Amino acid sequence: MKVFPAGFLCVTDVARSQPLTVVSSTAKPSQTINVDHRPKTGEKKLRGTVVLMKKNVLELNDLKASVHDRFDELRGKRVLLQLISSVNCDPENGWQGKVGKPAYLEDWITKITPLTAEETAFDVTFDWDEEIGVPGAFIIRNEHHNEFYLKSLTLEDVPGEGRVHFVCNSWVYPTEKYKKDRVFFANKTYISSDTPVPLQKFREEELKNLRGDDDDEKRELQEWDRVYGYAYYDDLGKPYKGLEYERPTLGGSSDFPYPRRVKIGRQATEKASPMMLPVNIFVYVPRDEKFGHLKTSDAIAYALKSISQIVKPDELATLVASQNEFGSLNDVLKLYEGGIRLPEGLLKSVRDNIPLETIKELFRLDGENFLKFPVPQVIREDKSAWRTDEEFAREMLAGINPVAIRLLKEFPPASKLDRKAYGDQTSLITKENIAHNLKGLSIDEAIDNNKLFILDHHDSIMPYLRRINTTSTKTYASRTLLFLQDDGTLKPLAIELSLPHPNGDQFGCTGKVYTPSSQGVESSIWQLAKAYVAVNDTGYHQLISHWLRTHAVMEPFIIATNRQLSVLHPVHKLLHPHFRDNMNVNALARQVLINASGILETTVFPAKFSMEWSSAMYKNWVFPEQALPVDLTKRGMAVEDSSSSHGVRLLIEDYPYAADGLEIWFAIKTWVKDYCSFYYKTDETVQKDSELQSWWKELREEGHGDKKDEPWWPKMQTREELIESCTIIIWIASAYHAAINFGQYPYGGYLPNRPSTSRRFMPEEGTPEYEELKTNPEKAFLKTFTPELQTLLGMATIEILSRHTVDEVYLGHRDTAEWTTDADILQASKNFRNKLKEIEECIKRKNKDKRLKNRTGPAKMPYTLLYPSSDPGLTGKGIPNSVSI
């Protein structure tokens, strides 16, 4: 008599010489599993191909070995593989799928990619019989002393199936590093209840491994660990260095809410890094989350690390305080035309800490120690267009932060700040400031006709401004009013610059209103006012629009997906390409960019309060509002319109970010709808998918745990909720991030156009600064906004962040063609790619349409940030799948 484990029901009672059929209680009625005790029949040799890479190509010592030396040692019995049946269970092994005999790597053929990342194919031969049937997974054990990168296994001529392909894309470490065997699954797709019974336990066990256990909480995680856990941002400060390095923990409190990051286990003690890097860059992230394996991907990561070595953090404050300014705008232009000589102290730091090849690539130093940068697009055609009011306003619609402008619905602009805490913060802009520039309309008429718009950074900055101005920063909170003209362009009407009241926050604010001028010192003051607005907008862009709303909010989705959704799950397969490199970039950012005295604190106006400010802005983050149509409607930039093909109508028709973005958004949503509808035929399927429900629950309660009680979270009970949520996730990671990231250098590489900090307040009449503004306005401008060292740091950083690598994978594409076996899904994916090509051609046509003045503007700079494709390098276009830099 045969006894079955809980969850299995005996269907047929047969003699041992006959197959015994059982069915899982969790499986569909059509799922029957054979338990076969007959003598093995139908044995044959099953041939396959294993593709792997040995090690990261930037490990220089390893590069000394020849290709033959590296891979020949993996042959023999160093790498073992065993097939797992998807149709037959083994009653002697916990009713898991039958496991086949060991097979080993055999002959190899080296395939060199264009960037010399050695990709090698090995033959492997399995002893196959009917007990295995169709393999659904395989075990791999690495008995070699080094790790290798396993790309794939492909089996040919599998009886009853033909070709079976396993997408792996994972680092495999020596066996002794793991508690459990490494298991990889074939490229089939199953929601949890449809998983073949022989694979169910393997599927569950793999997810348990990725979630970790109690031991993992007590130790420092190592590079070979595969544990995804949640942690607060508690590693930004270094209080042991002094009060200046203390930073609050972000996350886990109502004062400082924040998305979670990946847990690194017990906090490691700080270690000396190779080449004396000023930070410990080797922070734990699961190895499969690290940068791609081609040389340029790693080079960009390395360049970001190198940036921090220009000046060590401990020395930065002193050097910033004593740095020189550019003498004129012509001096700034020398950065692109002939180069400038580095200050001696800065030059010595660069030479002492950064390898020569990196210096040449990153800083373009020639033999005479001159520093030179590529010419940013914003000054390529016209070196003074950036100064015009039209270009200043156009960049709110087609620049690097086109997500902040909104429709003005009341005058004067009101504040939402708490009156008890901050007093009266109503705008100081009056009717007299703007009435003469409204083309004959009254203010009420202009509002009724949707003609007035505002870039409002007042409420977001004011609560922090008093503290920010205790640092080297000296700046304002700004409001900018604009008028929509008949030709579709925006005209600035007034800029309000405000400071906290000197007697205390409860007394409101003080401020002054500036209006456009083209004559005398008033013209120079107007240019300064626009630059203070740019400082606000650049800081908001870098810390909120960019870091918080892409990098930070996406990491919990990555963690939850790996912990709760099997690689076999359709939603995992859908979202996984959009997670590439994000976690590793974030880990690097915590060490170099957003840490205490890091690059962002040094180069953007909130200084040491940068991340604390981003935490305050996270309080306003609402997941459903990240959908582009919802965002545009909320900001008043669009209205619902059932007659429109997209269901919304733009109030500024020539709004390049929104117009192109809506095309991309609905292309993504169509793809997601086709995909999800294939696997989820009804709402009930969504509700009963245990992995999906666990994923969404953990994402809300753990990943974004500080917002777990918000009523706006989708309930994940319908197909529409699933489609909309997945569309938002893909949009954030791909098109939204592309729109606000890859234009950083094209627009901001010329710092006078997008200054990120200010060191002096607006000059007051009767002061030496005011006299300097009258006699030498360029020097006064540069003294205020573009100190030399911060300019170089900022430019070098955003140039790196704006580059595409040669191994970039763009929206609509995958890094492997055989990612699924479902023909309908492959066709839907092809349709998506074709739609993106159509959109790109449409964008090209719009950029040539002279009636659409915001497409190019005075700078003659076409809006290309939402082109789906791009070449490698600094292109100002292209939508990668993920937040990869």
Summary of the structure (lengths in Angstrom):
residues: 885
radius of gyration: 29.6
end to end distance: 60.5
largest distance: 106.2
contacts: 2976
relative contact order: 0.10
helix: 42%
strand: 17%
